[in-house]
Amino acid sequence: MTGYSEKRRHDRIHYETSRLMYKKDSKAPYSYAAMTNYSPGGLYLRTNEYMDIGQPIIVKMEEYDINATGPERYDYYYGQIRWIKNFHTKSYDPSYGYGIQFDTSMIF
């Protein structure tokens, strides 16, 4: 059986920030989240809100800077939830981790 990490096209880059927001559709309000890594193909998002695999998602970087070399280079990311890690039984928050796949590969 092939593990998910073996299916990756891009290496993950460690990056921690709690300065991003997300929403599930264009009419929903933004909620805060944290990120621990990214790649040209996606990112890892942590939040207390449960979302389903396949859910479309919009991620907004609060510290957008067109001259940045990391994820702040773009103000918005559009993608879908590809996998979920449930931390609900742990003693810390946030309770869910999500693998987000971008709709279009990004250049950093």
C-alpha positions as CSV (number, residue, x, y, z in Angstrom):
1,M,0.0,0.0,0.0
2,T,1.4,3.4,-0.9
3,G,1.4,6.0,1.8
4,Y,0.2,9.6,1.2
5,S,3.7,11.0,1.6
6,E,4.9,8.8,-1.2
7,K,2.3,10.4,-3.5
8,R,3.7,14.0,-3.0
9,R,5.1,15.8,-6.0
10,H,6.8,18.5,-3.8
11,D,8.8,18.5,-0.6
12,R,7.2,20.2,2.4
13,I,8.9,23.4,3.8
14,H,8.6,23.9,7.5
15,Y,6.9,27.2,8.2
16,E,4.8,28.2,11.3
17,T,2.4,31.0,11.4
18,S,-0.9,31.8,13.0
19,R,-1.4,34.8,10.8
20,L,-3.7,33.4,8.2
21,M,-7.4,33.0,7.8
22,Y,-9.6,30.7,5.9
23,K,-13.2,30.2,4.8
24,K,-15.2,27.4,3.2
25,D,-16.8,29.5,0.4
26,S,-16.9,33.0,-0.9
27,K,-19.9,34.0,1.2
28,A,-18.7,32.5,4.5
29,P,-16.9,34.7,7.1
30,Y,-13.1,34.2,7.6
31,S,-11.9,32.2,10.6
32,Y,-8.3,32.1,12.0
33,A,-6.0,29.1,11.6
34,A,-2.4,28.1,11.9
35,M,0.0,26.7,9.3
36,T,3.1,24.5,10.0
37,N,4.3,23.7,6.5
38,Y,3.7,24.4,2.8
39,S,4.9,23.4,-0.7
40,P,4.1,24.5,-4.2
41,G,1.2,22.0,-4.2
42,G,-0.4,22.7,-0.8
43,L,-0.2,23.5,2.9
44,Y,-1.0,22.1,6.3
45,L,-3.7,24.0,8.2
46,R,-4.6,23.6,11.9
47,T,-8.0,24.8,13.3
48,N,-10.7,23.9,15.8
49,E,-13.4,23.6,13.1
50,Y,-14.2,20.3,11.5
51,M,-14.4,20.2,7.7
52,D,-14.9,17.3,5.3
53,I,-12.5,15.8,2.8
54,G,-13.1,17.4,-0.6
55,Q,-14.4,20.7,1.0
56,P,-13.2,23.7,-1.1
57,I,-11.3,26.2,0.9
58,I,-10.0,29.7,0.5
59,V,-6.9,30.6,2.6
60,K,-5.9,34.3,3.1
61,M,-2.4,35.4,4.2
62,E,-2.7,38.3,6.6
63,E,0.9,39.4,6.1
64,Y,0.8,39.4,2.3
65,D,4.0,40.7,0.6
66,I,4.5,40.4,-3.1
67,N,8.3,40.5,-2.6
68,A,8.3,37.6,-0.1
69,T,9.8,34.2,-1.0
70,G,7.5,32.1,1.1
71,P,3.7,31.7,1.4
72,E,3.2,35.4,2.1
73,R,4.0,36.0,-1.6
74,Y,0.3,35.4,-2.5
75,D,-2.6,37.0,-0.7
76,Y,-5.1,34.1,-1.4
77,Y,-4.9,30.4,-2.0
78,Y,-7.7,28.3,-3.4
79,G,-7.8,24.6,-2.8
80,Q,-9.5,21.5,-1.4
81,I,-9.1,19.4,1.8
82,R,-7.4,16.2,0.9
83,W,-6.9,14.6,4.3
84,I,-7.6,15.2,8.0
85,K,-5.7,14.5,11.2
86,N,-7.9,14.5,14.3
87,F,-6.2,15.7,17.5
88,H,-9.5,15.8,19.4
89,T,-8.4,13.2,22.0
90,K,-5.2,15.2,22.8
91,S,-5.0,17.8,25.5
92,Y,-4.2,20.7,23.2
93,D,-5.8,22.8,20.5
94,P,-6.3,23.2,17.6
95,S,-8.2,19.9,17.3
96,Y,-7.9,19.2,13.5
97,G,-5.1,19.3,11.0
98,Y,-5.8,19.5,7.3
99,G,-3.8,18.7,4.2
100,I,-4.9,21.3,1.7
101,Q,-4.1,20.8,-2.0
102,F,-4.0,24.0,-4.1
103,D,-6.2,24.2,-7.2
104,T,-3.0,25.4,-9.1
105,S,0.6,24.8,-8.1
106,M,2.3,27.9,-6.8
107,I,5.8,29.3,-7.4
108,F,7.7,30.5,-4.2
